[in-house]
Amino acid sequence: MKKRKRHPLMVIWVAFMVVFMAELLVYTWCRVQYVRTGYEITEATEEQQRLMELHRKLQVEEARLRSPERIMRIARQRGLVMPDSKQVVVIP
């Protein structure tokens, strides 16, 4: 049997191609991750803006519900009245 003689240039060329292909795969993976992260940031930003708007609306609703005029109106509807000075007890 004859032994084939490997050419050193061929081995170097194959090694170079393997490294080059690995580098292309890593680069592609990095770009995909970059784009995916960009989409996630965009979605998170939109969610934050939506939640901030909801928070603002809830603050307005809370202020409306805590309004003294509203509370007085509900109290009067239920038959409650302001206490006389004789009914008030001051706790020291």
C-alpha positions, -999 to 999 in steps of 0.1 A, spaced: 0 0 0 11 34 -8 9 61 17 -5 93 4 16 123 11 -3 152 25 6 185 12 12 210 40 -4 237 19 -36 217 16 -38 212 54 -33 249 60 -60 258 35 -85 234 51 -77 247 85 -82 282 73 -115 274 57 -127 257 90 -118 288 110 -134 311 84 -167 291 84 -167 291 123 -161 328 123 -190 334 99 -213 312 121 -204 332 152 -208 365 134 -243 354 121 -253 343 156 -242 376 171 -262 396 145 -293 375 152 -290 381 189 -285 418 183 -317 420 162 -336 399 187 -324 421 216 -335 452 197 -370 438 193 -372 430 230 -361 465 239 -387 480 216 -414 458 231 -403 466 266 -403 503 259 -439 501 244 -450 482 275 -435 508 298 -452 536 279 -486 517 281 -481 511 318 -472 547 325 -503 559 307 -524 534 327 -508 546 359 -516 582 351 -552 573 344 -554 554 377 -540 584 396 -567 606 381 -594 581 390 -580 578 425 -581 616 429 -617 617 417 -628 589 441 -610 607 471 -627 640 463 -642 655 495 -673 667 476 -679 631 464 -675 617 499 -699 643 514 -725 636 487 -723 598 494 -725 605 532 -756 627 527 -773 600 505 -768 575 533 -782 598 559 -750 608 577 -747 644 591 -719 664 606 -716 659 644 -726 686 668 -698 701 690 -713 681 720 -707 649 701 -671 655 693 -645 640 718 -610 654 717 -584 629 725 -552 644 741 
